[in-house]
Every structure is written in C-alpha cells, then in structure tokens.
Amino acid sequence: MVSNHLTMFDSFIVGIIAFFPEIIFYPSVAPYNLAAKENYFRNGILRLLMWCLHALPVKSSRVDVEVMQRVVQLLPGANAHIFPGGRRSYAPLGSEPSHPVRGGIGYVLANAPTPKPLVVPVFISGVQKLFGGQPGKSDWRRWFIRPTGFFRRPLVIFGDPVEWQDIIQNLGNTKQAWEAIARRVAEAINRLDPAQVETIDR
C-alpha cells in the first residue's frame, strides 16, 4: 500500500482499516511500515512497541537504501505500507518542487522477488483534523488528539492497483525507472482525492 502522509498515525489507521476485522485475530497481517528513527525509536520501550507494530526505522535523511532492501526481503510473504512523499504534507504528492516524490517504492518493486507486489494506492483525508501538529514541526501536539478531534471522521480511500511493470521494461532497473514508478504511484494517489474528482467532473 502506498499513500499520502498527513500525521504521525497514518500507518496504523490505514493498516487497521485495510485488514479489519482479520487484524484483531491475526495481528501478523498488519503491514510493515516505515517510521522515522528520530521520532519512534528513541528508547528501548518505544523500540519494542514499534517492533510489535511492524515498524522499520528510517534514517532522518530519508535516503535509506538499507531499509528499502529490508522491505524487499520481507516480500512476498508480508504486506507493507510506504509513503512515496517521504514526509508529512497537506499538499498533493509531487506538487512541492522542494520535496519531490521519493524513488524508494520504485526500488522495492523493481527488486522484489516473484510474484511481484500488488501496488494499492491509498488516499487519506481528515486525519489531520483528529491529531495536532503541523507538517515540518516537531512540537508535542503531533502526538495527541485535538480537543475537537473526537467529533471528526477521517476518510481513507483505496484505489485500483497501479500498473508499473512497463516502466521497468522500457527503462530497466535504474534510478530513472524507480523515480518514474514513484511519480506514477503518486499520481494514482492524488486522483483518489474527491476534490480532484470534482474538479475533473466540472
């Protein structure tokens, strides 16, 4: 699963919705997700909790080939959830020149063993109204529900699988191909935004 990234809790929300109610009886179906090392792995208790929640630590630079290789090793026997944007943002994926989508998802797909993974785009909305903290800021509010959050309802939309094999066939297993796959995936996620659909219909 690949999605946009709004809050510190997106991975858990998507994982629960995607596999409910099975996840209650079989927690192992929960997807592996990438979590910032500086936020979630600061002490032993947090590290143990994150391990139980299938979280893989990502270096603060966000350029972490090692963790992507770990995801490849988990496939095809596990589910995974990746943020191609690499950071929290309220803007559509790929719309910020200073923060292009990351090629990590392309690397994982190109190097994954057969059978190749099914890539499901996921669009998240409204979660930022539940939890505090603005993207790019590290204040304590990002860890707590907003006072008005209890009355909010998030929206999670799962799209049709994204076809990507043609990019590898045309460009080979290269960085250019990985980035092209990431852009295609990001476009698929953006198209799930109901606001985008309304604009197209008009």
Buried (B, 14 or more C-beta within 10 A) or exposed (E): BBBBBBBBBBBBBBBBBBBEEEBEEEEEBBBBBBBBBEBBBEEEEBBEEBEEBBBBBBEEEBEBEEBBEBBBEBBEEBBBBBBBBBEBBEEBBBEEEEBBBBBBBBBBBBBBEEEBBEBBBBBBBEBBBBBBBEBEEEEEEBEEEBEEBEEBEBEBBBBEEBEBEEBBEEBEEBEEBBBBBBBBBBBBBBBBBEEEEEEEEE
